[in-house]
Amino acid sequence: MTVVVATIVHRWSFLRMLAAFVASLLPFGPFIMDRRIRNSTAAEQK
């Protein structure tokens, strides 16, 4: 449910939403997804 809310609020693409969902099922997936989100957010702010 949180992935859907994040998709709507942050206007993520379907591919990013799918990646976040899959990452939530993998043992270290959330850590990897968090790093990618931080990197993309930092790049957008520059």
Backbone hydrogen bonds, N-H to C=O, Kabsch-Sander energy under -0.5 kcal/mol:
donor,donor_aa,acceptor,acceptor_aa,energy
5,V,1,M,-1.8
6,A,2,T,-2.6
7,T,3,V,-2.1
8,I,4,V,-1.9
9,V,5,V,-2.8
10,H,6,A,-2.5
11,R,7,T,-0.6
12,W,7,T,-1.3
17,M,13,S,-2.1
18,L,14,F,-2.5
19,A,15,L,-2.4
20,A,16,R,-2.3
21,F,17,M,-2.1
22,V,18,L,-2.5
23,A,19,A,-2.6
24,S,20,A,-1.6
25,L,21,F,-0.6
25,L,22,V,-1.2
26,L,22,V,-0.9
32,I,28,F,-1.7
33,M,29,G,-2.8
34,D,30,P,-2.3
35,R,31,F,-1.8
36,R,32,I,-2.0
37,I,33,M,-2.4
38,R,34,D,-2.4
39,N,35,R,-2.4
40,S,36,R,-2.3
41,T,37,I,-2.3
42,A,38,R,-2.4
43,A,39,N,-2.0
44,E,40,S,-1.7
45,Q,41,T,-1.5
46,K,42,A,-0.9
